[in-house]
Amino acid sequence: MKAAYLYRNRPPSIGCQPDGYIPEETKAWMPARLHPDVITADVPPRHLAGFRFLGRVVYPDPLTPEQVWQYELHPEDPIEWAEYVFWREGEDAAWLREDYLKQSVEVLQQALDDWHAPKVLAALILKQAQAQEEGK
C-alpha cells in the first residue's frame, strides 16, 4: 500500500526525507502552494486545508510516526494524519484519544466548528472511518 507525504518546511532534497521513497513519484513545488485537492475538490480535505506545501514524496509502505516527525512531513492520508496527531501527544495521552472517540460525530463536528483544533479534526476523521467500517 503506497503512502504519500507532503513537505511542510523544505522542498525535496538530499536528507529531507527517509530513504526508500519512489523517486518517480516525488515532486517539488516551488514556491510553496496549497495541495491540489484543496484547490480542485468541491469539499477540500480539512486535514490539508490552510497549509502550503513544498512538495510530495511517495513510499511503497507507510512511514513510522517517528519518521514523519523527524523529517517534518505531513501525511496525505486523512486517517494516517489523524493517528499521527494523537501519536504526537505521547503514550501517556492514550486516554485523550479514547475520550475524543467516545463522542458522537455531531459533538465532534460542533467542537470542530467552534475550536478548529487538530485533535478534534483527527478524532472526527477516525470516528467517520470507524462508522464506515461498521457499515460494511
Secondary structure, 3 states (H helix, E strand, C coil): CCEEEEECCCCCCCCCCCCCCCHHHCEEEEEEECCHHHHHCCCCCCCCCCCCEEEEEEECCCCCHHHHHHCCEEECCHHHHHHHHHHHCCHHHHHHHHHHHCCCHHHHHHHHHHHCCHHHHHHHHHHHHHHHHHHC
